[in-house]
Amino acid sequence: MTTAIKNIFSGKDTSSAPHKTGSFRVMPRATPPKPVNSPRILIVGAGSRGHAYARSITAATSGTIVGVAEPDEYKRRSLVREYSIPIELAFTSWTELVGEHKGLVMSRVDGVCVCTLDETHEEIVLAIRPLNLHILCEKPLSTTLESCVRMASTISDPDLPPILLAIGHVLRYSPHNMLMKKLVCEDKLLGEIVNVNHTEPVGWYHFAHSYVRYYYPCLCSPSADLCRGNWRRKETAAPSLLTKCCHDIDLLLWLLCSPAATATPHLPSTVSSSGSLVHFRRTRKPVKAGNATNCLSCPAEPDCVFSARKIYVEKNLKKMNMGWPVKIVVPDIEEATSMEAAEAMLTQKLGEDYGSEGTMVDGEQKSYYGRCVYETDNNVLDNQVVTISWDDDSASISPSGAPEEGRGAKTATLTMVAFSEKICERFTRIYGTKGELEADSCQIKIYDFETGVKKTWVPSMDMLSGHGGGDNGLAGAFVDAIDKVKNKGWTVDKAQKEIIGVTAEEVLRSHAAVFWAEEARVNRQILEWGQWWAQNVRS
């Protein structure tokens, strides 16, 4: 809940704030002084991720938010007021950036954050690329392998001036994971890595919210009979392994493909995967629920773990949380003048339903977060395990002529599971020849076999930055790289490798590995990397 809302509900005066929004006032975000010629960033998509990157860029970098492209008036207006964006750089569509206002944008913007729906990334990035603006694209890069290949190829097009590319693989940039990589790959406290077990606990109601219930107005096919869920159907979004765990796969490759500063990455050898959609199906619907399709009119609601009333009203709103997921259901919830008014707004929205026949309410495409989780058409997996292996390559020779270290045979497993108490609080175990590591997103413990001593590291984390500080870390790298190119005379290639720390080829490799694993699961096969890459990417 924002300070303004808390003050309204507690009776405190907020009249000194300069901007009026709805029934309460919003202060522009206080920003530290910015250097002359600081990087200027435009946000495409003012949803939760757009706001997250805008906050990080403002609070943790030398950059300035100077523009926004967002079709929703409330969201666009909120970003404009919060960051004092000039009206001439507040656009109702990203198409304005590459159309009539192209010259204005190129003269007043250095970089763009693309934070729109996953399946729109390719169209937007490819349209923006000729403007030669640096690009930060939220993960995943796109929803199909072919699309990812096209994007990586266009970003790296040698016939165009080079630009910086950052991808929303924020796990690379959290202080926790950066320290873990240093301890394991640089300091080699575990010796040779033998096995990695990494788990992404999605969270029981997070999965229901984002991968089962979530609907939105269809942007790709306005004439569609039904609006499509952002992440609930693999045909219209992507497999959950991509939409939820592409940065977990990236984390594993980051740790294991290039354990030392080398020009020859230790590429994986084989992959296998298994998983299923266990729970969110009509066959699991409680008998007591009968034909009910909405939680607020369901006789089984008081006993249902996934009750929308319990999740959104009881577990969040009444505990003074008006952020995610409440704000996703009612974006203008902060305009409520009291807790009662806010609850009424939320309850009204949750009560909307499209009925058992799948027709829109009043013929409109809307979001239906009160929909029964057993009466949706979701089909993405709610649990999956991926196993990746590396062959021994320790005989490889580095550019210096010496054998490279860290290239022995090893195995990594990723477990994604919906049904967990923790929400995206990942935990990792790494087993090495000299020690064992356990990490839980807050601290890192290493047991040394020789000394019998277990040492603990507690990385500093900015609790105001998402993903354990990863949002600030990524935003910082993106803006710093732009600054180095714009003001310090660095080449794009140098800033890409040394500041952002990942190349377009590595971005493509991480995404390709997800499609590789998913193909192995669907076909119940063990697939080899080299052959698969040659047939599906290089070809």
N, C-alpha and C positions, 0 to 999 in steps of 0.2 A: 504494500500500500504506500502511496506517495505521501510525503510530508504534508502536502496541501490537503489531501483527503483526511489524514489523521487529525489535522487541525480543525477541519470542518466538523468531523464527528465528535471531537472533544470540546467544541465550542470556542476554539482559539481563533483570533482574528488573523486573516490572511489578506487584508485589504491593501497592504503595501505593495503587493505584487503587481507588475505593470501590465500584464497581458490577461485578457479575459477569455476563458474557454469554457463554454457551457455554464455550469453553475458554480465553478470555482476558478481560481486564478493560478496560472502556471508561470513560474519564474523561468526566464531563459537560463540554460545551463551555464554555470560559472566556469570560465575557461582560464587556464593560466596564460600569461602573455606568450604570444607566438613570435618566433624570429621573423625577420624580414625574409620574404620569398619562401616561406614555409610551404610544404606540399599542400595542395588544395584538392579536396576529395569530394566527389559527388556520389550519393547513395542511390542505387537503383533498387527499389523495393523497400518500403518503410515498415516492414513487419518486424517480428521479434529479432531476427538476425540483423536486419538493417539497423535497428536501434542499438543492438549489442555492439556492432562495429563502430557506429557513430560515437557511442559512449567511450569505447576504448581509444579511438583515435583522438578524441577531445581530451580525455583525462591522462593518457599515458604516452602521447607522442607530440611531436612538434607540428603535426598536421592540423588542418582546419576543415570542418565540414562546410562546403560552400554551395552545395546543390542537392536536389532530390528529384527523383522521378517516381511517382506513385499515383495510381489511378484512384485510390480511395481518398476522398477529401479529408476525412477526419485524420487518417494516418499522415497524409502529406502535411496538413496544417500543423499537426503536433510536432513534426520534425522541424518545420520552418520556424516555429516559435521557440522551440527548445534550443536551437542552434543559431538563431538569428540569420537564417538563410535569406538572401535577397530574392525578392519576388520574381525577378527575371530568370532565376535559376531554379525555380520550383515548377516542375513539369508534370503534366497529368499522364504522360506515357513516355517510356524509354525511346519510342520512335521519334519523338521530338528532338532527341539528342543527335540523331544521325540524319535528320531531315532539315527543316527550316532553320533550326537553331544550332546547326553544326559548327558554324564559325564562332559563335559566342562561346560554346562549350570548349572548343579547342583553345581559345584564347584565355579562358578563365579557370580551367580545370586541368589538373595534372594526372589524377588517377580516379578510377571508378570502382566501387564495390558493388558487385552484382549479387543481390540477396533476394532474388525472386524464386518462384517455384522451380523445382529441379528440371522439369522438362522444357523450361523456357531458356535455360542457360545458353544452349548452343546458339539459338537465333540471336540473342542479345549480344553475346561475346563476339560472334562473327560480324555482326553489324557495327559494333564499336571498334573492332580491330583497325580498320582503315583510318580512324581518327588518331591513331598512335598514342592513345592514352594508356597508362599502366593499369592493369586489371587485377583486382582481387575478386575471385569467384568463390562463392560459398560452395561447400561440398554437398553432393558429389559434383564433379565437373559436368557430367550429363548422365542420362539414364540408359544409354546403350553404348556398347563398345564402339560401334561405328561412329557415333556422335563424338565420343571422347577422342578418337583418332583424328577426326576432322578438325576438332578444336585445337588439339596439340599441334597439328600440322600447320594450321593457319596462324596460330600464335607465333610459331617459329619460322614463318615464311621468310626466306632470305631476300625476297624481292620487296619487302616492306621494312621500314625502319624498325629496329628491335625495340621491344617493350618488356617490362617486367611482368611476370605472372606469379601471383600468390594464390594458393588454394586453401579452402577452409579446413585443412587437416590440422586443427588446432592442438591436437595431442602432442605434436612435435614441439610446440612452443610453450608448453606449461613448464614452470620451474621444476616441478616434480619429475617429469619425464626427461627433461634436459639433464638433470642431475643423475637420474638413473642411467642414461646413456653414457655419461661421463664415467661413472663408477664402473660400469660393465665393459664398455668398449675402449675407453682411453686408459683408465687406471688399471683395468683388468683385474679387479679384486676377486672375480670368480674364476679366473683362469680361462680356459677354453669353454665357451658356451656349448652345452650339450642339449638342453631342452628348455623350452619356454611354454608356460601355460598362462594364457591371458583370457580374462572373462569380462564381458560387458553385460552387467545386470541392468536391463532396460528399465525395470520397475513395473509392477503390476498395473497401476492405473495410468502410468505414462504410456504404456503400450496400447491400452484401451483407448486413450485419448487420441494418440497420433497415428496408430496403425489399424484401428478398427472403426472408430466413430467419425473420423475427420472427413468432412465434405467441404467443398468450396465451389464458387461459381466457375464453371468451365471456361478457361481462357483460350483453349486450343480449338474447341468446337462449339461455338455459341448455340448451334442448333441441336446439340445433343439432347436426348430425352432425359438423361439423368446427369447431374453434376458428378464429377469424379473425385474420389478421395485422394488427398495428396500422397499418402504413403500406404493406403490400405489395399491396393490392387497392383500386382506386379505388372499387369499388361498396360496400365495407364500411368504408373509411376515407375517402379523398379522393384526388384527383390529387396526384402528388408536388410539383407546382408550389405547391399550397396547403400541404401538410404540411411541406415543406422550405423553400420560398422565399417564403411570404407576407410575411415581414419584409424580404425583398429588394425586393419590389414596393413595400412601404411605404417603404423607404429612398428609392427613386426618386421616389415621390410627395412625400415629405417635402422632398427637395431641389428638386423642379421645380414642384410645384403652388403653393407659397407661398414664393417666394424672398425676399419681404419681409414685414414685419408688415402683413398686409392682411386685410380682411374679405371679400375676393372672391378666392378661390383660382383660379389659372390651371388649369382642368381640362383633362385630356388630350382629344385629338380622335379618334384612331383607334388600333386595335391589330391586330396579326397575330401568329401564332405557329406554330411547327412543332416537331416532336419525334418520338421513337420509343422503343420498347424494343428495343435492338439485341442485347444479349448474353445476358441471363438467361432463356434459353428452351431447351426440350428439344433443338431442332435444333442448338444449340451445344455440347451435351454431348460430351466426348471419347469416341471410339469405344472406347478402352481401358476406360472406366468400365463398359461393359456395362449390366447391370440394377441396378447399385448405386444406392441412394438415400441412403446415409449415408457421410460422409467417412471415418469410422474403419474401414469395411469395404470401401472402394473401392480397386481395383487402380490407379487413376489418381491417387490422392491425393498420392503423392510429387511428381508433376509438375504438380499443379493449383495455380494462383495463389490460388484461393479456398478452399483446404483449411481446414476449421474447426480442425484441429489446429494448422496453421501460424499462423492468425490469433489464436486465443484462447490457446493454450498457448505457442507459440514466440515470437510477436511481443509478447505482453503479459504473461502470467503469469510466464514465466521471466525477464522483464526487470523483475520486481518491481512490476508494475502489477496491483492488485486492484480498481481502479476500473472505469470504463467501458472496454471492453464486458464484461470478465470478470464484474463484479458483476451485470450484467444477466442473464447466463446462470445464475449461482449466487449469489443474493442474500446467502446466509450464508457466502460464501467466507472471510470474515475469522474465522470460528470455527475454521478449520484451525489445527492446532498446529505444522505444519511445511510446508515447500514441497512435500514428497512427498505429504502429506495433501491439500494444496490441489490439486495436480495430479490426484490420484485423484478428488476431488470433481468437478472440472471435466471430466475425461475420461469419467467415468460419465454425466454429464449430456449431453455431446456425443454419446455413443454411442446415446442414445435416438432412435428413429425410428418413424414410423407406417407404413412400408412403401409399396410401390408402389401399393397399392389405396386408400390414403388413409384407413385406419382408425386409430383411436386406440390407443395402447399401453394394454392392460388396460382399455380403455373409458374412459380418462381424457383430459381435455383438458390438454395440456402445451405447453411451449415446446420447439421442436426446432431448436436452433442448429447441430446437426451435420448437418442436412439438406443434401443436394446442392443447390447453387444452380441447377442445371439441371432439378431435379425438384420445383419448387414451382409454385404456381398464381398467382404474382405477375403483375401486369399494369401496374404504374405505369411511367412513362417513366424511362429512365436518362439521357436527354439532352433538352434543350428550349431553344429560343430564343424570347424574347418581344420584339417591337418595338412601342414606344409612341411616338406622335407628338403634338406640340402645335402648334396653329395659331397664327399671329401674333395677339396680343391686346394689342399695345403701345399701342393707342389707348384702352385702358380708363382710366377716371378713378378715382382713389382717393378716399376720403372727404374728403380735404383739398382736392380739386379739381385736383390736379396729375396728369399722366400717370404711370402706374405703370411702374416699371422691371422688367426681368427677365421680361417676358411675350412675348418674341419666339418665333418658330417654333423648335422643337427636337425632337430625337429621342433616345430612350433604348433601349438593348437590354440584356436580362438573359439571360445564358447559364448554365444549370444543367447540370452534367455529372458523372456518377458516377465516371468513370475519370480520377483525378488522384492525384498523390502527396500534395498538400496536403489536409487534412481541414478543410473549412469555413473555410479561411483566405482570405477573399474578397479580390479585387483589383478596382480601379476606375480607369478613365481618364475624365477629363472634358476636353473640348475647348471652349475659349472664344475670344472674339474678341481677347483680349489675352494669353492664355497657355494652357498645357496642364498638367494635373494628373495625376499617377499615384500611386496609393495601394495598399499591399499588406497592410493590417491592422496593420502595425507602424510604418510611416513614411509621410509625405506629402511628395511633391516637386512643386514648381511651377516651370515654366520661363516666364520673362517674355519675351515677344516683343521688347519695346522695348529692354530692357537686355541681353538675352542671358544673364542670370544664372539659374541654377537653385538654388533655396533648398529646404532640407529641414527638416521639422518631425518630431520624434519625440514623440508624445503619451505621457504617463505612463500605464502600464497596471498594474493590480493582477493579477498572474499567478494569484492564488488565486480570482479572480472570472472566471466563464465569459464567453464572447463578448467578449473584450478589455476586460473591466470593465463590459460592458453589464448583466450580472446585478446587480451592485452599484448601477449607475446607476438601473436601473428600480426596484429595491427601495427605494433611497434616495428616489426621487421619490414612490413610493406612500406610504411611511411619513411623509415630510415633509408631504405633502399632508394626510394624516389628522391629523397633529399641528397643522397650521395651522387646520384646521376644529375640531378638538376643544379645543385649548388657546389659540389665538390669535385666535379670533373671525372667521376668514375664512369667506366663503360657499363652498359647494361649487363653484359655477361658477368663482369666482376661483381656487381651488386647482387645479381641473381644468385650466384653461387655462394658468396661470402656473407651476405646479409639475410636474404630470404632462405637460403640454404637448401634449395631444391630446384631442379631443372624441370623444364616441360616434359622431358623424357621420363624423369622419375615420377612425375605426377601421373603420366599416362601408364607407367608400369604398375603403380599402386592400384589404379582403377582397373587395369586389365586383369590383375591378379584376382579381383573380386569376381569378375565375369568368368575367369578360369575356374575358380572354386565352385561357382554356381552351376556351370556346365557339368562339372564332375558330379555334383549332387544330383542333378536332374537325370543324368545318364547312368548314374551308379557306377562310375568309372574312376580309375586312378589315371590322371592325365599328366603327361610330361610337359614341362614348361617350354623347352626349346622348340619342339615340334608344334605345340599349340600357338606360341608366339609367331612363328614363321607363317603359319596358315591363317591366323586370325587378325594379326596386327600388321606385320611387315608386308603381307600380300595386299 
